Amino acid sequence: MQKVYGYCRVSTIGQAIDGESIEVQEKRIQEYCKLKNLDLITVFKEMGVSGALAPICRPQFKILMANLEAKNASGLVVTKID
């Protein structure tokens, strides 16, 4: 079974309430992994961090990338690229 990480992000409370909350994103990632028979190791969650900030400058994304570079997992699952 392929090991993967998940990544969720919201930048504002309004987005979290009216849009794709962290919980909704995480649930979709879990469902996708189950459907595709992927071993979801963990979901990294970024809250209150602007999408204008480069991904590598986001704290949780930095940790995620370090884990991927260390080959602790072979893939990443997200609900949206933006």
N, C-alpha and C positions, 0 to 999 in steps of 0.2 A: 504494500500500500504506500503510495506517494505521500510524504509528509509536506504539509504546507502551513503557512501563516496566513492570518487574515489581518486586514487593516481597515479601520473605520475613522472618519473624521467629520466633525461639525465645527463651524466657526462661531456660531451665535446661538443663543438660547432660543430665539425665534425659529431658526432653522431646525433646531432639535425638536421643537414643539410642532411646527407646521410642516416640516419637511421629512427628511429621512433621518430620524433619530439614530443615535448610536445603537440602541436596542434593536431597531428595525434592520439596520445594516448588518448587525451581528447575526441576527436570526436568518437573514437571507444568505449570508456566508455559510452558516452552519448547514442550512438546507441544501445549498449547492454542493458542499463537500460530501454530504451524505449521498446525494444523488450520483455524484461522480466517483464515489468510493475513495475519497481523499481523507487522510489522517490530519485533521486540523489540530495543530499543536497548541496554538494560542491565538487570540485576536488582540492586536495592538490597537489602543483607542486614543485618539487625539481629540480633546475637547477644548473649544475656545481658541483654536489656532487658525489664523486667517489662511485662506487658500492662496492669498497673494505671497505668502512666505514660501520660499523654495522648500520642497519636500525635505531635503537633507538638513534644513535648519530646524525642523520640527523634532522635538525631543523623542517621542515614541518612534517616529520614522527612522531616526538615527539608530536606535536600538534594534529595530527591525532589520535594517540594512546590515548591521554588524552581524546579526545572526544568520542572515542569508549568505553573506560573504564567508562566514565560518562553516558554511554548508551544513547547518543544523536542520535545514529543510530545503526542499528543491523547488518550491514555488510560493506564489503569493496570490491570494484571492481578495478582490475588492468588489464593491458593488458599483462604484462609479470611478472614472478616471479623474474627473475634475475635483 
